[in-house]
């Protein structure tokens, strides 16, 4: 069956704008694992415990549920990534399923809000972690944060291979101290945690559901980043095989790490110590466990792990986020110059620079708390739309090859969407200001699209579709 002109446009390749496929399976796992495993491994467990009313067993269950939801979500992205191995990730899927407006709102919101704020927050956190080893004032930390963004932007401009090499090296380095703390806790911890004890204030199973839902939202922040490999799909070797494999293996591996690491903390710290720390607002249970195991060296070990983890996560974000803006510019839905590749390195040089500049402005204008509040629930909304895009595209493009398909279709997709709706409702109740921000920003993005980009995007799409039709039209008979 022949593709429609619109579909030909989406799948057509322009040799002048091709990227280099230089990331293999391990590189893909390193990108995802590097972004997911950040400094949060040392403190989000405390936040989860606080939301679980200090129930150790319930907290571990929440980490498993968060991992399962992430895996179910990853299955949807695995099908889409293998089917449409194009730069831009979710932006491409939203465009194909719902049109340019929805895709633009998602991409532009990320550019102004969540993605750039993520880079800025990680850069500020990196400088803060570094200051525990080399004391720095607030102004110096800002300078270091800005300098780190500039450095990593330059590295990733030099080529995807160099950026991936940095990602691979720091992924291995950061897992060494984390793994040492975890293994030491599991084997040398003296506590026997009671995993069956439930909160006394929760007399029924039904009353546990809101508690679990709110706690799962905290774990999703720790798992955040699982979908970012799809943004660099055009630079993955054998993407139809390696994208699904990398997504599945990284999510399963990170879930195993999070559950085991938190259990190792329960093996080292007594329930009384854990409760006292959480009640005092000190969520750095991983740091306390390391200091209990290794004394003064434990603090040094945690500092090293946090510095490496944040730097690794930051490099991954600097690598993948600009690919979305590059894809938007190719569609005429962003400033035209952002769609240019460097002639020698074949990287989206202007998109990387633009992403870095927005991130630097956020670094200079906000503190870490203000930045993390910007990275809000819009991901839940647009991820739910992307999951449903699997159903839409199966109906709209049945002839397109799908090397990998969602399990238990369509029931798994609907289950994930319902879970996301429940998590969103829980967040609206618990944090209405954040929820409101994630309504206002997309609405403003839609206005920007209608004023500045709609006509140019439609004209460019029509021109490309015409060129594709002309290219496939058979020559007249002699």
C-alpha positions, 0 to 999 in steps of 0.5 A, spaced: 500 500 500 502 506 498 503 512 503 499 518 503 503 524 501 503 526 508 506 520 510 511 520 505 513 527 508 514 524 515 518 518 513 522 521 507 530 522 508 534 528 505 541 526 504 543 533 506 540 533 513 542 526 515 545 525 522 550 520 523 548 513 527 553 512 532 550 510 538 549 502 539 545 498 544 550 500 550 550 507 548 542 507 548 542 504 555 547 509 558 543 515 555 537 513 559 540 510 565 545 516 565 539 521 565 534 517 570 539 516 575 541 522 578 542 525 585 535 523 587 537 516 588 540 519 595 534 523 597 527 521 594 527 515 598 526 519 604 520 523 600 517 517 598 517 514 606 514 521 608 508 520 603 507 512 605 506 514 613 513 511 614 511 504 612 518 501 609 514 495 606 509 500 602 515 504 600 518 499 597 512 497 593 511 504 591 518 504 588 516 497 584 509 500 582 513 506 579 518 502 575 512 498 573 508 504 570 515 507 567 516 500 564 508 500 561 510 507 558 516 505 555 513 499 551 509 504 548 515 509 546 518 502 544 513 501 539 513 508 536 521 509 536 522 503 532 516 505 527 518 512 527 526 512 528 526 520 527 529 525 531 524 529 536 521 523 539 514 525 542 514 531 538 514 527 532 509 522 534 504 527 537 505 531 530 503 524 526 497 523 531 494 529 532 497 535 528 502 540 528 498 544 534 499 539 539 506 537 537 508 544 537 505 546 544 508 540 547 515 542 544 515 549 545 513 548 552 519 543 553 523 549 550 521 554 555 519 550 561 520 543 563 526 541 558 530 547 559 529 548 566 531 541 567 538 542 564 538 549 569 536 545 575 541 540 574 547 545 572 545 548 579 545 542 583 552 540 580 555 546 582 552 545 589 554 538 590 561 540 587 561 546 593 561 540 598 568 538 596 570 545 594 567 551 598 564 556 593 559 562 594 553 563 591 555 567 585 561 562 584 556 556 584 552 560 578 558 561 574 560 554 575 553 552 573 553 556 567 560 554 565 558 547 565 552 548 561 557 551 556 562 546 556 557 540 555 554 544 549 561 544 546 562 537 547 555 535 544 556 540 538 563 536 536 559 530 535 554 525 538 560 520 538 563 525 543 557 526 547 555 519 548 563 517 550 562 522 555 555 519 557 558 512 557 564 513 562 560 517 567 555 512 567 560 507 569 564 511 574 557 514 578 555 506 578 561 504 582 560 508 589 552 507 588 553 500 587 559 500 593 554 503 598 548 498 596 552 492 596 555 494 603 548 495 606 545 489 603 551 484 606 553 488 612 547 492 615 545 489 621 537 491 621 531 487 620 526 491 617 519 490 618 516 490 611 509 488 613 507 493 617 502 498 615 501 505 617 496 505 623 492 511 620 490 507 614 485 502 617 483 499 610 486 498 603 481 503 600 484 508 604 491 506 602 490 508 594 491 515 595 497 515 599 500 510 594 498 514 588 501 521 591 508 517 593 508 514 586 508 521 583 515 522 587 518 516 584 516 518 577 521 524 578 526 519 580 525 515 573 524 521 569 528 521 563 526 514 560 523 517 554 529 521 552 532 516 547 527 517 542 529 524 541 536 522 538 533 516 534 536 518 527 543 517 531 541 510 533 545 504 530 539 499 528 534 503 531 528 498 530 532 493 534 536 497 539 531 503 541 526 497 544 531 493 547 535 499 550 528 502 553 526 495 556 533 494 559 534 501 562 528 501 565 528 494 568 535 495 571 534 502 574 528 499 577 532 494 580 537 499 582 532 503 586 529 498 590 535 494 592 538 501 594 532 503 598 532 496 601 539 497 603 538 503 607 533 500 611 538 494 612 543 500 615 538 505 618 534 503 624 526 505 623 527 510 629 533 514 625 529 514 619 523 517 622 527 522 626 530 524 619 524 524 615 520 528 620 526 533 621 525 534 613 532 531 612 531 526 606 538 524 605 537 517 607 543 515 602 548 519 605 546 517 612 547 510 610 553 511 607 556 515 613 554 509 618 557 504 613 564 508 612 564 513 617 567 520 614 569 516 608 561 515 607 560 522 606 566 523 601 563 517 597 556 520 597 559 527 594 563 523 589 557 519 587 552 525 587 557 529 583 558 524 577 551 522 577 548 529 576 554 531 571 552 524 567 544 526 567 546 533 565 550 531 559 544 526 557 539 532 557 544 537 553 545 531 548 537 529 547 533 535 548 535 540 542 534 534 537 526 536 539 527 543 537 531 541 531 525 537 529 520 542 530 525 547 526 525 542 520 517 542 520 517 550 520 514 550 527 520 553 530 526 559 528 528 556 521 536 556 523 534 551 529 534 546 523 541 547 521 546 541 522 553 543 523 557 541 516 562 537 519 559 534 526 552 533 523 549 535 530 544 540 531 548 546 533 544 552 533 538 548 537 544 546 542 546 553 543 539 555 543 537 550 549 544 552 552 542 560 552 535 559 555 538 554 560 543 559 562 538 565 563 534 560 568 540 559 572 541 566 572 534 568 574 532 562 579 534 558 585 534 550 585 527 550 588 524 555 583 527 551 577 525 544 580 518 547 581 518 549 573 519 541 571 512 539 573 506 535 571 506 537 563 510 531 562 504 527 565 499 530 560 503 529 554 506 522 555 498 520 556 497 523 549 503 520 546 501 513 549 494 514 546 498 516 539 499 508 539 492 507 538 491 513 533 497 511 529 495 503 528 488 506 525 491 511 521 498 508 518 496 500 518 501 499 513 507 502 516 512 496 519 512 495 526 518 491 528 516 492 535 509 492 538 505 494 545 504 488 549 496 486 550 494 492 546 490 496 547 488 494 554 495 496 557 495 503 553 488 504 556 491 502 563 497 507 563 493 512 561 488 511 566 494 511 571 496 517 569 489 521 569 489 518 577 496 521 578 494 528 575 488 528 579 492 527 585 497 532 583 492 537 582 489 536 589 496 536 592 499 542 588 494 546 585 499 552 583 504 547 579 498 544 575 495 551 574 502 553 571 502 547 566 495 549 563 497 557 562 504 555 559 501 550 553 495 555 552 500 561 551 504 556 546 498 555 542 497 563 541 505 563 539 504 558 534 498 561 531 501 568 530 508 566 528 509 559 526 502 556 523 502 559 516 510 558 515 509 550 517 503 549 513 506 552 507 513 548 508 509 542 509 505 543 503 511 544 499 515 538 501 508 534 500 508 536 493 516 535 492 515 528 494 509 527 490 513 529 484 519 525 486 514 518 486 510 520 480 512 515 474 515 519 468 510 519 462 511 514 456 515 515 451 
